[in-house]
Amino acid sequence: IVENAVSGICQITASGKIRSANPAFAKILGFADTEIMIAEIEDVRKQLFISPPDFDQFLSKLAADGAVSDFETIVARHDKSQIWIS
């Protein structure tokens, strides 16, 4: 279901490494496939989040609530353009 979802879905470690992602997430970010995206993005805090403190806020919400919802931020796509995600 995740692989064929039209919504981008990913798992990110607390250290900022993408653990897994579906093809839609890679496409949204402008990558040809997930393997390339995972290999190129070594630290989402520095490479993906336009505002690195947003990643810290995301981790804080996750630690406090065990889940994150209603969270939006701007991320950098592969071509350096920016896109809002939630």
PASEBA-1860 file (N, C-alpha, C; in nm, 3 decimals):
! residues 86
1> IVENAVSG> 0.083/-0.119/0.000/0.000/0.000/0.000/0.087/0.125/0.000 ~ 0.190/0.126/0.081/0.278/0.242/0.090/0.350/0.266/-0.043 ~ 0.399/0.160/-0.105/0.471/0.173/-0.231/0.387/0.235/-0.341 ~ 0.258/0.209/-0.341/0.170/0.256/-0.447/0.088/0.378/-0.407 ~ 0.110/0.432/-0.290/0.036/0.550/-0.245/0.074/0.671/-0.329 ~ -0.023/0.760/-0.353/0.007/0.882/-0.427/0.068/0.989/-0.336 ~ 0.050/0.973/-0.205/0.110/1.063/-0.107/0.251/1.018/-0.077 ~ 0.340/1.114/-0.058/0.476/1.081/-0.022/0.484/1.037/0.123
9> ICQITASG> 0.549/0.926/0.147/0.562/0.870/0.281/0.709/0.834/0.303 ~ 0.761/0.871/0.420/0.899/0.834/0.449/0.917/0.812/0.599 ~ 1.024/0.743/0.632/1.068/0.725/0.770/1.204/0.790/0.782 ~ 1.220/0.872/0.885/1.346/0.943/0.907/1.394/0.912/1.048 ~ 1.522/0.881/1.061/1.578/0.854/1.193/1.596/0.984/1.269 ~ 1.613/0.973/1.401/1.634/1.093/1.484/1.764/1.164/1.448 ~ 1.858/1.091/1.388/1.984/1.154/1.347/1.972/1.223/1.212 ~ 1.855/1.209/1.145/1.832/1.282/1.021/1.858/1.204/0.894
17> KIRSANPA> 1.867/1.074/0.903/1.887/0.990/0.784/1.752/0.934/0.739 ~ 1.728/0.936/0.608/1.605/0.876/0.556/1.622/0.725/0.564 ~ 1.533/0.661/0.638/1.539/0.516/0.655/1.471/0.445/0.539 ~ 1.355/0.495/0.501/1.281/0.440/0.387/1.188/0.547/0.334 ~ 1.147/0.528/0.209/1.055/0.623/0.146/0.986/0.553/0.030 ~ 0.867/0.601/-0.001/0.798/0.543/-0.116/0.832/0.623/-0.242 ~ 0.803/0.568/-0.359/0.835/0.638/-0.485/0.770/0.776/-0.496 ~ 0.651/0.793/-0.440/0.585/0.923/-0.447/0.665/1.030/-0.372
25> FAKILGFA> 0.724/0.995/-0.259/0.804/1.091/-0.183/0.926/1.134/-0.265 ~ 0.993/1.037/-0.326/1.109/1.068/-0.411/1.068/1.158/-0.527 ~ 0.955/1.127/-0.588/0.907/1.207/-0.702/0.873/1.349/-0.659 ~ 0.808/1.364/-0.546/0.773/1.497/-0.494/0.899/1.581/-0.477 ~ 1.006/1.516/-0.430/1.131/1.588/-0.407/1.217/1.599/-0.532 ~ 1.170/1.542/-0.644/1.239/1.558/-0.771/1.349/1.457/-0.799 ~ 1.346/1.344/-0.729/1.446/1.238/-0.752/1.388/1.133/-0.844 ~ 1.475/1.068/-0.921/1.432/0.963/-1.014/1.381/0.840/-0.940
33> DTEIMIAE> 1.442/0.808/-0.826/1.395/0.693/-0.747/1.439/0.707/-0.602 ~ 1.386/0.622/-0.518/1.412/0.632/-0.374/1.557/0.601/-0.339 ~ 1.618/0.507/-0.410/1.756/0.471/-0.377/1.851/0.589/-0.397 ~ 1.833/0.662/-0.505/1.916/0.780/-0.529/1.892/0.884/-0.421 ~ 1.766/0.909/-0.388/1.731/1.007/-0.287/1.794/0.971/-0.153 ~ 1.778/0.845/-0.111/1.832/0.802/0.019/1.984/0.814/0.020 ~ 2.048/0.781/-0.090/2.194/0.791/-0.097/2.243/0.936/-0.093 ~ 2.169/1.026/-0.155/2.213/1.166/-0.163/2.180/1.247/-0.039
41> IEDVRKQL> 2.071/1.216/0.027/2.032/1.293/0.146/2.085/1.221/0.270 ~ 2.195/1.272/0.322/2.258/1.212/0.438/2.208/1.273/0.569 ~ 2.157/1.395/0.564/2.110/1.464/0.684/1.994/1.554/0.645 ~ 1.871/1.511/0.674/1.754/1.589/0.634/1.751/1.725/0.701 ~ 1.804/1.734/0.821/1.804/1.862/0.892/1.879/1.968/0.811 ~ 1.992/1.928/0.752/2.074/2.023/0.677/2.041/2.029/0.529 ~ 1.999/1.916/0.471/1.981/1.910/0.326/1.836/1.922/0.280 ~ 1.741/1.890/0.367/1.602/1.888/0.325/1.522/2.004/0.385
49> FISPPDFD> 1.532/2.022/0.514/1.457/2.127/0.582/1.518/2.263/0.553 ~ 1.440/2.354/0.500/1.487/2.491/0.474/1.521/2.559/0.605 ~ 1.441/2.534/0.707/1.466/2.587/0.840/1.504/2.470/0.931 ~ 1.635/2.444/0.952/1.675/2.330/1.034/1.609/2.323/1.172 ~ 1.579/2.436/1.238/1.509/2.427/1.366/1.371/2.359/1.353 ~ 1.313/2.360/1.234/1.185/2.289/1.215/1.201/2.140/1.239 ~ 1.317/2.083/1.199/1.341/1.941/1.225/1.351/1.915/1.374 ~ 1.416/2.005/1.446/1.425/1.992/1.592/1.287/1.998/1.655
57> QFLSKLAA> 1.202/2.087/1.605/1.065/2.099/1.655/0.987/1.971/1.625 ~ 1.006/1.915/1.506/0.943/1.790/1.468/0.983/1.679/1.565 ~ 1.113/1.668/1.595/1.161/1.566/1.688/1.106/1.587/1.828 ~ 1.096/1.712/1.871/1.041/1.742/2.003/0.895/1.700/2.014 ~ 0.817/1.728/1.910/0.676/1.687/1.909/0.665/1.535/1.911 ~ 0.750/1.470/1.836/0.749/1.324/1.832/0.782/1.265/1.969 ~ 0.883/1.321/2.034/0.923/1.273/2.166/0.814/1.297/2.270 ~ 0.750/1.413/2.262/0.648/1.448/2.361/0.517/1.373/2.341
65> DGAVSDFE> 0.477/1.355/2.215/0.344/1.300/2.187/0.346/1.158/2.128 ~ 0.461/1.112/2.087/0.470/0.979/2.027/0.427/0.975/1.881 ~ 0.380/1.086/1.830/0.336/1.098/1.691/0.334/1.246/1.656 ~ 0.336/1.274/1.527/0.331/1.413/1.481/0.219/1.427/1.379 ~ 0.136/1.526/1.400/0.031/1.559/1.303/0.019/1.710/1.295 ~ -0.044/1.756/1.190/-0.062/1.900/1.169/0.071/1.976/1.176 ~ 0.173/1.921/1.113/0.304/1.985/1.110/0.336/2.016/0.965 ~ 0.369/2.140/0.938/0.405/2.181/0.802/0.541/2.249/0.804
73> TIVARHDK> 0.614/2.231/0.696/0.744/2.297/0.682/0.778/2.307/0.534 ~ 0.879/2.384/0.504/0.927/2.397/0.367/1.053/2.313/0.354 ~ 1.060/2.235/0.246/1.179/2.153/0.221/1.237/2.187/0.084 ~ 1.363/2.151/0.069/1.432/2.171/-0.058/1.416/2.048/-0.146 ~ 1.380/2.070/-0.271/1.373/1.961/-0.367/1.513/1.938/-0.426 ~ 1.527/1.835/-0.502/1.656/1.798/-0.562/1.715/1.912/-0.644 ~ 1.630/1.987/-0.714/1.677/2.099/-0.797/1.691/2.230/-0.719 ~ 1.680/2.220/-0.586/1.693/2.334/-0.493/1.570/2.424/-0.489
81> SQIWIS> 1.466/2.392/-0.565/1.341/2.466/-0.549/1.281/2.425/-0.415 ~ 1.183/2.499/-0.370/1.124/2.472/-0.239/0.979/2.431/-0.250 ~ 0.935/2.347/-0.155/0.797/2.300/-0.156/0.752/2.282/-0.010 ~ 0.625/2.316/0.013/0.564/2.294/0.145/0.525/2.147/0.157 ~ 0.552/2.088/0.274/0.506/1.953/0.302/0.438/1.951/0.438 ~ 0.357/1.852/0.460/0.296/1.833/0.593/0.304/1.688/0.631
END
